[in-house]
Amino acid sequence: MRKIELKYLFIIVIIATGCSSNNQTGSILPFIDVRKNYPEKEIILTDIAEVVYVHLSTENEDYLYQGGIRDITENTIVIHDNTSDKILFFSKDGTPKSFFNRKGQGTEEYTGVRFIIFDEDADDVFIYSMGNIFQVYSSTGEYKRTLFLPEGIFVNGCASFDRETFIVYDESSRINRTQKGLMDFSIEHKDSSFIQISNVDGKVIHYLELSDKNIVLRDDRNFGDIRGPVGRTSRLIKCKEGVLICNPETDTVFLYGTDKSLKPVIHKTPLVSDLDPMVYMNNCVDVGRYQFIEVFTVRWEEGAFPFPVKYYIRDTKTGEIFRQKIILPDYHGKEFIFSPLQTGRDYENGTFIELDLIELKQAYKDNRLGGKLKELVATLNELEDNNVFMFICFR
């Protein structure tokens, strides 16, 4: 595999940032400059995408849940119920298919649910709780096997890559380097925290090597009882071309393609190490024509938590970057955000947004809904029904 050398990447970015225009069609590597005040642009969602509303049926009370989508396959929506750790399966039109709950302390049970990957063809449900173990079940809850990953691994992100493997992010690798005091920003080495794992036996297939400078996204200044690392980061996102890998410590999103090539997709400038407070890019939702980008500022002073965040959209055809303002004709007065943390992260043919049913019912009473969304919400009861999902397929 070709190795990505960070020093060459920085040279490319310096060349790119020499252009004063927002248009980056001539740049070698697209970038977002967090110092710039990009203009806001209103985008009507139905002008750029097909939108379908789906309600996950609760005719059977066993399928009422409090949680959200954890995976989507060609024919199935996989839900995790946060209150019970139950796993539910629905068809794409919202019809219940099956559910199970194997939470417990036994050798064939899971202690909790952090990540779920569903291989529909093999009917394998991979559930990660903690440590170095994935439990594997059928979609009806039959125990199949346990995957034992290398000792010491702590998975803090995973995504399906192909029929035989998935990619995991090993948080323990970065924690170990931090504890050893490897904090010199001038030291460049290879980060092997991203690992390609066999979904058959848990063995390592390949360590993906990315440039790294040992930066830790944290602020050690003490403001009361608040002190520690930043919040969640979406380091792995499934997409049609493979898996998007975010390395915010080096300001870059990479694509690990289906041909097993590794290449940078978009970069942030200035570097994290050059900013105080630190500003980092939290991956992007890449849907072909558009890239939806999320940027956090690590600021611990009183009143700044959760961290300030900005949302951008990059038009890959024109190279222009705007601040997001996305509206939907069927939902008047509502603005939407597309980001790795707020939209679907593993839906490779598009993305999705969950619409709160209580909020929808109020909008219905206020006559702010229209079209098929209004028709659907009119049939639902906010006390007895699940939320509504908006599935988006970009043109």
N, C-alpha and C positions, 0 to 999 in steps of 0.2 A: 504494500500500500504506500502511496505517495505521502510523505510527511509534510505537514503544514508548518513552515518556519515563521515564527512570529515577527522576526526582524524584517522579513520581506513583506509581510502583511502590513506592517507599520509604514513602510516606504510607499506602498500602494495607496494607503489612506492619506498620507501627506500630499501625494500628487493629486488625489481626488479632492481634498479639501481646499486646494488652491483655487478652485472654481467658485466664483461668487454666486452663481445661479443656483436655485433649488433643483433645477433639472439635471439629473445625473445619468442621462442615457449614454453619455460618452465616457463615464467613469469605468475603470476596470472592476472595482468592487464598490457596490452601493454602500452608502453610509448615512447615518443620521447624526447631525451636530446638535447636541443638547444645549448649546449656548444660544442657538437661534430661536427666534420667536416665529415659528412657522404659522402661516395663516390658517384660520378655521375654514372648513369647506363643508357645506351641508350636502349630504348625499341621501337620496331617496332609495331605500334598500331595494325596493321592487324594480328600480331602474337597472340594477346591476346583478340581481339574483332572483332565482325562483324561491318562493317562500311557501312552506306547507306547515299547517298547525296540526299537532297531534296531541290527543289526550289519552293517557294510559288508563285504561278502563278500571273502574273499581266496582263493577257489578258483583264481584266476589270480594268480600272485605279482606281476604287474605292478601290482596294486592294493593291495599292502601299502605302508603309508606311515607316516611319523612327522610328525604335524602336526595339523590340525584343520579344522573346517568354516569356510569363508570366505563362503559365500553359500548361500541356499536359495530355490528358486523353486517353482512349483506342482507340478512333477514331478521336480525334480532337486536333489541335494545336491552342492555343489561343495567339493572338498577341496584344500588346498595341502600338499604334502610339503615340510617344512622342510629336509630334508637335500639334496634335489636341485632344488628349485623346480619340481617337476612338478605339473601341475594335473590332478586326477582328477574324474570325474563318475559319480555313482551315482543310481539311481532311489530313490524314497522308501522302498522296501522293502529297500534295501541292495544291489541288483543292479548290478554294474559296467556302465557304458555306454560310456565312452571316456576317453582321457587324452592329454596331450601335454606336451612340454617344449621350449620355444623360448628357453631361456636362452642368452645369448651377447652378443657385442659388435656384431652386425650391425644394420643399419637396420631389419630386420623382426623383431628379437629383443628380449627384455627382459633387463635386467642383474640383476634380482632381483624379488621380489614383496612389496609392502607392502599393497596393497588389490586386491580382485577384486570386480567387479560382473558378474553374468550376466543378460543379457536373453534369456530362453529363446525367446520368440516370434521374435526376429530371429536367434537363434543367434549373438549377439555376446558375447564374453568380453572385458571391459575389465580390463586389468592395468596397475597403476601401480607403477613402481619408484622413481623419484625425479625431481626437476626438474619440468618442466612438460609431460610427455609421458605419454599413455595409449596403450598398444598394444592393438589390437583383433584378436581371432582368432575362428574358429569353435570349437565344442566338440571338434573333432577336430584343432585346431592349425593350420588354414589361416589365413595372414595376411590380414587384410582392409584395415586402414587404421591410420594413426597420428593421434591427436588432439593438436594442439598448443594448449595453454592459453596465456594471456597470459604474456609473458616475466617471469621472476622469481618465479613462483608456486611454492610448496613445499606439496604436498598432505599434510596430516596428519590426514585423515579424509574419508571420502566415503560417500554413501548414495544409492541410486536414489530418484528422486522421482516421475517418471512415465515414459511410454513414450519421450519425447524428451529428457529432461534428468535430471541428478543434481546433488546438492548437494555441494560440497567445502569443506573448511576450509583456508584459506591461512595456514599458520604463519608465512610470511615477513612478513606484514603486522604481526603482533605483535612479531616479532624486530626489525624495522626501527624500530618505535617505541621499543623498549627501548634499542637502540643509540644512538638520538638523545637519550636521557635524559628521555623524556616519562614521568616517574614520579610526578607530582603527583596524589595521590588526589583532590584537590579539582577537578581539571579533568575535565569531562564532555564527551565527544564521541561521534561515531558510529563503531562498529566495523563495517567492511565486510569482515571476514575470511571470512564465509560467502557463497559465490558459487553461483548457479545456472548450470550449464554445459550447453551442448548436447552430447548424446552422439553427434551426427552429425559435427560439425566442430570441437568444442572451444571454440566462441565463447561469450562471456559473455552470458547472457540477462538476469541481474538480480543486483545486489548487495543482499544482505539487510542492512538497517541495524539494529543493536542498540546500545543504550546501553552505554558502556564507560567505565571510569575508569583505564585504563592500569596496572592492577595486574598485576604479574608474580608468578606463583606460584613463588617461589624464596626461598631463604634464603642471603644472602651472607656469613653468619658462617662462618668456616673451621674445620672440625673435621678435622684431619689432611688427607688428600687428598680428602675428600668436600666438594664445593662445586658448586652449579649448580642447574638447574631441577628441578621436581618430575617424577615419573614420568608414565606415560601418563594421558591423559584421554580419555574417550569423548564427544567433542563432537557426534557425529551418530549417531542411532539410528533406523532405519526402524521405523515403526509403521503400523497400519492407517489412521490418520487423516492420515498424511503423514510428516514427519520431525521427531523431537525434537532440538532444538538446545540444547546445554548451553553456557552462558557462565559458567563458574565464577568468573571475575573479578568478576562482578556478581551472583553467588549465585542465578542464576535458570535454570530450564529453560523453553524456549519450544517451542511447536508451530508448525511451518510447515505449514499444512494443505493438503489437496489443492485447496482453493479459493484458495490462495496468500495466505491470511490469516496473520498472525503474532501470536500471543498467548502470554502467560506461563501456565505450567502449574503450577509449584510454585517456591517460593522458600525460601532458607535464611537464618536469622537467628542471631546477629548477622552483620553484614557482614564479609567477608574483611578489609577494611581496618581493622576495629576489633578484630581478634584477634591476639594474639601468644602462642604460635605461630599461624600462619594455619591455618584450617580451611576446607576447600572441599568442595562437593557435586559429585560426578562423575556428573552426569546421573541418569536413573532408567530402569528397565525398566517401562514402562507397559502393563499387560495389561487395562485396562478397570476391573475391580473393584479391582485392587490396583496400587500403585506400589512397586517395590523400589528403595530408595535407598542409595547408597554415599557415605560421608563420610570424607575423608582429613584427617589432621593433619600439617602440614609441619613435621617436627621432625628436625633434623640431628645432635643430640647422639649420642654414642657409644651404640650398641646400639639406636637407634631407626629403623634403616633395614633393611627397607623401612618406609615410614611407617605409623603406626598407622591402622587403618581400622575403621569401624563400619558395620553393615548394618541397615537399617530396612525396615519394611513399613508402608505407609499404606493403610488401607481407605477407598477413595473414597466408599463408601456411607455409612459412619458418621463418617468423618473422623478415626478413631483412628489413632495411630502406635505401633508396637511395635518392639522389637528382634527380629530374625529368629531363629527356631528352627524349621526346617522338617525334618520327618522323613518317611520313606517306609516303609510296612509291609513292602514286599518287601526292604528293606535295613536290618536291625536294627543299631543302634549307629552309624549314619551320619547326620550332619546336613548339610543342603544350604544353599547360599547362592545367592541370585539377585542378580546385580549386572551392570552393563554390562561389566565386565572378566572376569567368570567365567562368564557365560552367553551364549547367542547374541544378537548385537547387530543382526542384520538379518533376523530371522524374524518377519514382521509378524503372523502368526496365532497367535503364542504365543512360546515360548522353548525352549531345549534346554540340556542339560548333558552333558558328556562324562564317562563313567565309566571309570576306569583299569582295564584288564583284569587286570593283575597283582594289584591290590588286590581286584578282584572274585573272582578265583580263591581268594585267601586267605580272603575272607569265605565263600565256598562251602565250603571245607574246615572252617571254624569253625561251619558250620551257621547262618549269619546271613542267608542269602538265602531268599526265598520266591517263590511264584507264578511268573509268566512269566519274571521275571528269573532265577530259579534254573534254570528249564528251559533258557534260552538259554545261560547261562554254563557249564552242564554239557557243552555241545557244543563249547566253544571251547578253544583251546590258547594260553596266554599268550605263547609264543615264536613262533607262526606266524600269529596272527590280529590284526586291528585291534581297537581299543577299542570299547566299546558306547556308543551315544548314547541318551539319554532325552529323547524329544520330549514337550513339555508343552503342552496346549491348555487354557487356563483357562475355567472356566464363567462 
